[in-house]
Amino acid sequence: MTGAAAFVRNAHLDVLATNRLARALYEEALATDDQPSNLARFVFLDPRARRFYRGWDGIAHDAVGSLRAEAARTPGNTDLADLIDELTTHSDEFALRWDAHDVEYYRSGQQRFHHPAIGDLDLDYDALEIPADPGLTIVTYTLAATSPHAPAFLRLQQRS
């Protein structure tokens, strides 16, 4: 897959695999000592996330909702409980949203990014569960049909 950014994540929002374009798009989120990189940690604990996600509030809402859904599916999951405890302890924003008890499940839409080297990108995304591996999801990003950011997306492709 070369014309789309794609990564595989688990239900804890750990990024398990990426293609080159996804690595270029998510370079800040993936540049962490924690392996695998975790998107919830990036959203709530890394100040760069608010600049990277131009729609940060929606991403934050979706991240918490996804974790809440997984907590309901796997109530004895200690790894997930540890992640939630970490985020609750270190992020008042996460704690507030977690206490709202919202559950989210999103499959497709548009994501607005601000890449530090490329600039603004409006990309369409699809999140597809992998039936052969329950709990794993492949997320793909393609250039939004109405996006004026085609030159920026081309620059990102050239960086990958």
Wavefront OBJ file of the C-alpha trace (Angstrom):
o trace
v 0.000 0.000 0.000
v 1.888 3.070 -1.208
v -0.744 5.709 -1.977
v -2.218 5.581 1.512
v -0.808 5.899 4.992
v -1.666 2.733 6.904
v -1.016 1.289 10.325
v -2.229 -1.576 12.462
v -3.246 -0.896 16.043
v -4.629 -2.958 18.847
v -7.549 -2.105 21.114
v -5.211 -0.330 23.553
v -4.276 2.047 20.703
v -0.748 0.633 20.466
v 0.650 1.047 16.948
v 1.963 -2.387 15.995
v 2.900 -1.935 12.332
v 3.095 0.909 9.822
v 3.866 1.478 6.198
v 6.359 4.168 5.160
v 3.733 6.828 4.569
v 2.173 6.264 8.015
v 5.626 6.532 9.613
v 6.143 9.838 7.805
v 2.696 11.116 8.818
v 2.940 10.002 12.453
v 6.663 10.615 12.936
v 6.173 12.607 16.164
v 3.742 10.106 17.688
v 6.000 7.185 16.819
v 9.195 8.830 18.076
v 8.995 7.498 21.622
v 11.028 5.286 23.890
v 7.858 3.312 24.645
v 7.440 0.473 22.189
v 4.981 -0.055 20.810
v 3.987 3.589 20.505
v 0.594 4.300 22.021
v -1.719 6.856 20.429
v -3.636 7.536 23.666
v -0.370 8.446 25.411
v 0.515 10.715 22.510
v -2.901 12.426 22.519
v -3.026 13.072 26.264
v 0.580 13.210 27.440
v 2.499 14.807 24.580
v 1.937 18.553 24.056
v 2.748 18.187 20.342
v -0.510 16.261 19.847
v -2.654 19.404 20.159
v -0.791 20.956 17.250
v -0.597 17.740 15.212
v -4.324 16.984 15.411
v -6.143 20.079 14.175
v -9.298 18.461 15.536
v -7.679 17.436 18.827
v -10.917 17.512 20.812
v -12.541 14.953 18.523
v -9.472 12.700 18.561
v -9.353 12.890 22.355
v -13.034 11.988 22.560
v -12.625 9.054 20.156
v -9.508 7.743 21.940
v -11.218 7.681 25.321
v -14.350 6.174 23.816
v -12.323 3.412 22.165
v -10.548 2.591 25.421
v -13.872 2.651 27.277
v -15.341 0.179 24.752
v -12.349 -2.131 25.172
v -12.602 -1.929 28.968
v -16.223 -3.064 28.697
v -15.251 -5.952 26.379
v -12.323 -7.104 28.531
v -13.042 -6.156 32.169
v -10.142 -8.206 33.593
v -7.517 -6.728 31.263
v -4.744 -5.566 33.617
v -2.618 -4.037 30.837
v -5.528 -1.842 29.813
v -6.263 -0.973 33.452
v -2.608 0.068 33.879
v -2.811 2.305 30.786
v -6.033 3.911 32.005
v -4.519 4.476 35.460
v -1.443 6.073 33.887
v -3.504 8.381 31.702
v -5.894 9.285 34.527
v -2.981 10.078 36.843
v -1.054 12.217 34.364
v -3.824 13.900 32.369
v -6.706 15.795 33.922
v -8.225 16.009 30.432
v -8.220 12.227 30.107
v -9.638 11.773 33.618
v -12.482 14.179 32.910
v -13.347 12.436 29.660
v -13.001 8.966 31.196
v -15.481 9.915 33.920
v -18.039 10.839 31.237
v -18.382 7.092 30.376
v -18.767 7.757 26.625
v -18.196 4.802 24.322
v -17.139 5.448 20.742
v -16.749 3.257 17.742
v -15.636 4.986 14.598
v -15.062 3.490 11.172
v -14.520 6.334 8.735
v -14.372 10.068 8.414
v -11.976 12.900 7.852
v -8.959 13.708 9.996
v -7.279 17.090 9.974
v -3.551 17.096 10.699
v -0.831 19.696 10.981
v 2.413 17.919 10.157
v 5.456 19.761 11.547
v 7.397 19.575 8.267
v 4.581 19.433 5.692
v 1.833 21.662 7.050
v -1.907 21.052 6.992
v -3.379 17.824 5.646
v -7.052 16.843 5.480
v -7.174 13.086 5.006
v -10.008 10.584 4.776
v -9.649 7.599 7.080
v -11.109 4.142 7.313
v -10.673 1.922 10.371
v -11.186 -1.718 9.467
v -11.205 -4.530 11.987
v -9.154 -7.560 11.035
v -11.538 -10.530 11.370
v -8.730 -13.100 11.530
v -7.173 -11.223 14.470
v -9.850 -9.906 16.842
v -8.758 -6.700 18.550
v -6.575 -5.548 15.672
v -7.596 -2.718 13.370
v -5.969 -1.406 10.218
v -6.339 2.347 9.786
v -5.769 3.886 6.380
v -5.517 7.542 5.378
v -5.993 8.792 1.856
v -6.233 12.264 0.440
v -9.721 13.637 0.976
v -11.524 14.181 -2.326
v -12.267 17.792 -1.395
v -8.888 18.517 0.151
v -6.844 21.438 -1.108
v -3.810 19.709 0.403
v -2.738 17.533 -2.529
v 0.687 19.249 -2.781
v 1.296 18.675 0.940
v 0.308 15.002 0.641
v 2.693 14.608 -2.295
v 5.488 16.125 -0.183
v 4.695 13.661 2.602
v 4.849 10.784 0.116
v 8.246 12.005 -1.050
v 9.486 12.018 2.563
v 8.480 8.399 3.099
l 1 2 3 4 5 6 7 8 9 10 11 12 13 14 15 16 17 18 19 20 21 22 23 24 25 26 27 28 29 30 31 32 33 34 35 36 37 38 39 40 41 42 43 44 45 46 47 48 49 50 51 52 53 54 55 56 57 58 59 60 61 62 63 64 65 66 67 68 69 70 71 72 73 74 75 76 77 78 79 80 81 82 83 84 85 86 87 88 89 90 91 92 93 94 95 96 97 98 99 100 101 102 103 104 105 106 107 108 109 110 111 112 113 114 115 116 117 118 119 120 121 122 123 124 125 126 127 128 129 130 131 132 133 134 135 136 137 138 139 140 141 142 143 144 145 146 147 148 149 150 151 152 153 154 155 156 157 158 159 160
